């Protein structure tokens, strides 16, 4: 017979999985905030640098803005790959062994 929900939630394996998910989430959130707020700080204090032309049609501000958005997409893609390959497999394993 399977374990109760309380037994699963209080198991060391489940707690380790929750801790791992929170660790990944906090790291990715910190990276995202650093990226966005770093860009905002550069806008606030580096206007002369950001307004310098790069080529004929753009400047550093646009390039860094696009890079900031691409970095957010990269972080999202990393989380999706991690969740599908690590987190979901561990959840399935916990279900199989405890239910």
Secondary structure, DSSP 8 states (H G I E B T S, - for coil): ----HHHHHTSHHHHHHHHHHHHHHHHHHHHHHHHHHHHHHHHHH-HHHHTSEETTTEEHHHHHHHHHHHHHHHHHHHHHHHIIIIIHHHHHHHHHHH-
